[in-house]
Amino acid sequence: MTEIAFHFNAPDKLAYACRFARKVSRGDARLVITGPDEVLEPLDRMLWAMGATDFVAHCRDDADEDTQRASPVLLARDAGAAPHSDVLLNMGAVVPPAFSRFSKLIEVVSSIDEQDRQAARDRWRHYAARGYQIVRHDLVLKGA
């Protein structure tokens, strides 16, 4: 069963996603970041703009299959079509289709956007109603 964690109180969800991608890419796991184009496009630019020592190799879901398989981080509108299924980071407002094929699902929740927080509550209820155990990480307490 997919491990689900909610990372609450992110002051800047895109910056947090960049740091999370850097952390995952330094390990053995592969990461798929899913969300709408209006989130993935600026995230793509931010990942390219990270410093030389913080660079995160990644590609978009319109890259060829070989590049997608080789990339430790994939930005995908449809996570179900991703070539790997280690960790899924959801940057969208809805439950990502095919999330259950991933070992881990991470949901990032804004500290300032009430609409984002309400959508996260809806996703939490969705997972809980289906019997998933959910881990809560308060980023304020962690100093992230």
NORBEL-V91878 format. One record per residue. RES is the residue in one small letter. OMEGA is omega in radians with two decimals (* if undefined). NEAR is the number of other C-alpha atoms within 8 Angstrom. D_LAST is the distance of its C-alpha to the last C-alpha in Angstrom with 1 decimal. Layout:
<<RES;OMEGA;NEAR;D_LAST> <RES;OMEGA;NEAR;D_LAST>>
This chain:
<<m;-3.14;5;27.4> <t;3.01;11;24.1> <e;-3.11;10;21.0> <i;3.09;12;18.9> <a;3.03;12;15.3> <f;3.08;12;13.7> <h;-3.03;13;10.0> <f;3.00;13;10.3> <n;3.04;11;9.2> <a;3.14;14;7.8> <p;3.12;7;9.2> <d;-3.05;7;10.4> <k;-3.13;11;11.3> <l;3.11;10;13.0> <a;3.11;8;10.5> <y;3.12;9;8.1> <a;3.10;10;11.5> <c;3.13;11;12.3> <r;3.13;8;9.5> <f;3.12;8;10.4> <a;3.10;11;14.0> <r;-3.13;11;13.8> <k;-3.12;8;12.6> <v;-3.08;11;15.3> <s;3.10;14;17.9> <r;3.10;6;17.8> <g;-3.11;6;19.0> <d;-3.08;6;22.1> <a;3.04;9;20.9> <r;-3.02;13;21.6> <l;2.96;15;19.5> <v;3.06;15;20.9> <i;-3.11;13;19.0> <t;3.14;16;21.2> <g;3.12;12;21.7> <p;-3.14;9;24.2> <d;-3.11;7;25.4> <e;3.01;6;24.0> <v;-3.07;11;20.5> <l;-3.13;12;21.4> <e;3.10;8;23.3> <p;3.08;9;20.7> <l;3.09;11;18.2> <d;3.13;10;21.0> <r;-3.13;8;21.5> <m;3.12;11;17.9> <l;3.09;11;18.0> <w;-3.05;8;21.3> <a;3.12;7;20.2> <m;-3.12;9;17.4> <g;-3.08;6;18.7> <a;-3.14;5;21.4> <t;-3.14;4;19.3> <d;-3.05;7;16.5> <f;3.10;11;19.1> <v;3.08;11;18.7> <a;-3.11;8;22.2> <h;3.03;10;22.6> <c;3.09;11;25.3> <r;-3.11;10;26.3> <d;3.05;10;28.4> <d;3.06;4;31.4> <a;3.14;8;31.5> <d;-3.05;6;34.4> <e;-3.14;7;34.0> <d;3.12;6;34.0> <t;3.11;9;31.1> <q;3.14;14;29.1> <r;-3.10;9;30.0> <a;-3.04;6;29.0> <s;3.10;11;25.7> <p;3.13;11;22.6> <v;3.13;14;20.9> <l;3.03;14;23.0> <l;-2.99;13;22.4> <a;3.02;13;24.9> <r;-3.14;9;26.2> <d;-3.11;9;27.9> <a;-3.12;14;25.9> <g;-3.12;8;29.2> <a;-3.10;5;30.8> <a;-3.11;12;28.2> <p;3.10;7;29.8> <h;-2.99;7;27.2> <s;3.11;12;25.5> <d;-3.05;10;22.8> <v;3.07;13;19.5> <l;3.07;15;19.4> <l;-3.11;13;16.5> <n;3.09;12;17.9> <m;-3.13;12;17.2> <g;-3.10;10;20.4> <a;-3.08;8;21.6> <v;3.06;6;24.0> <v;-3.12;8;24.1> <p;3.06;10;24.6> <p;3.09;7;28.1> <a;3.13;8;28.5> <f;-3.04;12;25.0> <s;3.07;7;26.9> <r;3.13;8;27.9> <f;3.08;12;24.5> <s;-3.12;11;23.4> <k;3.02;11;19.9> <l;3.09;14;18.7> <i;3.06;12;15.1> <e;3.12;12;14.9> <v;-3.06;12;12.2> <v;-3.13;13;12.8> <s;3.03;14;12.5> <s;-3.01;10;11.9> <i;-3.06;6;15.0> <d;-3.08;7;17.4> <e;3.10;8;19.7> <q;3.09;6;21.6> <d;-3.13;10;18.6> <r;3.12;11;17.8> <q;3.09;8;21.5> <a;3.10;10;21.7> <a;3.09;11;18.9> <r;3.11;8;21.0> <d;3.12;8;24.0> <r;3.11;10;22.5> <w;3.14;9;21.4> <r;3.12;8;25.1> <h;-3.11;9;26.4> <y;-3.10;10;24.7> <a;3.14;10;25.6> <a;-3.14;7;29.1> <r;3.02;6;29.6> <g;3.12;6;28.7> <y;2.99;11;25.2> <q;-3.05;7;23.1> <i;3.09;11;19.6> <v;-3.12;7;16.5> <r;3.07;8;14.0> <h;3.09;9;10.2> <d;-3.06;9;8.8> <l;3.08;11;5.2> <v;3.13;9;6.4> <l;3.14;6;7.9> <k;-3.10;7;5.5> <g;-3.09;5;3.8> <a;*;6;0.0>>
